[in-house]
Amino acid sequence: AQSVTQLGSHVSVSEGALVLLRCNYSSSVPPYLFWYVQYPNQGLQLLLKYTTGATLVKGINGFEAEFKKSETSFHLTKPSAHMSDAAEYFCAVRVYNSGGYQKVTFGTGTKLQVIP
Amino acid sequence: ETGVTQTPRHLVMGMTNKKSLKCEQHLGHNAMYWYKQSAKKPLELMFVYSLEERVENNSVPSRFSPECPNSSHLFLHLHTLQPEDSALYLCASSQVAGGSAGYTFGSGTRLTVV
């Protein structure tokens, strides 16, 4: 089975502190991996994606993620949290269904709280 | 402006009503999707359309009926819903079916069934 697991449904950090949101995946094929952000009363917005090539991927708003095949991880980081980063973050992986058709499956999300 | 517009933003309907959700994308994408987002549950993929053909239907009850008249528009027709159908319904689009380049989401329709 191909899936993604986000560790921690809620994470709190102080403003200016490091943000680390964890994601582990399982995939029988080379994965495409994504991070999305959802602000209150909004849809999801693509933060960054890994397909092939460089394993450190930079996204919008100062976020980045590193693909580590040996650890089957794709953790999201930001060196210094800002109040505007408070949102819910979703990790996602491209999977194939039984018909060989590809689609993206999402993790359960991690709510980030930023404390002033 | 995300490029994917959903209307209405909020909808309250009775269990015997018929209503429709609308989604429009201005990105020239070839695939469109309906997702259901409920509290404390992962996003649930409901339907996938590629070049106006339905390519996936994830065992969604027949009280939900999708329609894709062209590659820019997607509808979700609702009838005789249940209270457990209350959720945020998200529309998304992607350049090609499968979303391997990433999705663009609309802001969603918050549906409440009373």
Interface residues (C-beta under 8 A of the other chain):
Chain A: Y32 F34 Y36 N41 Q42 G43 L44 Q45 L46 K49 T51 F90 R94 N97 Y101 Q102 K103 V104 T105 F106 G107 T108 G109
Chain B: T2 V4 Q6 K40 K41 P42 L43 L45 V48 V55 E56 L90 C91 A92 A97 G98 G99 S100 A101 G102 Y103 T104 F105 G106 S107 G108 R110
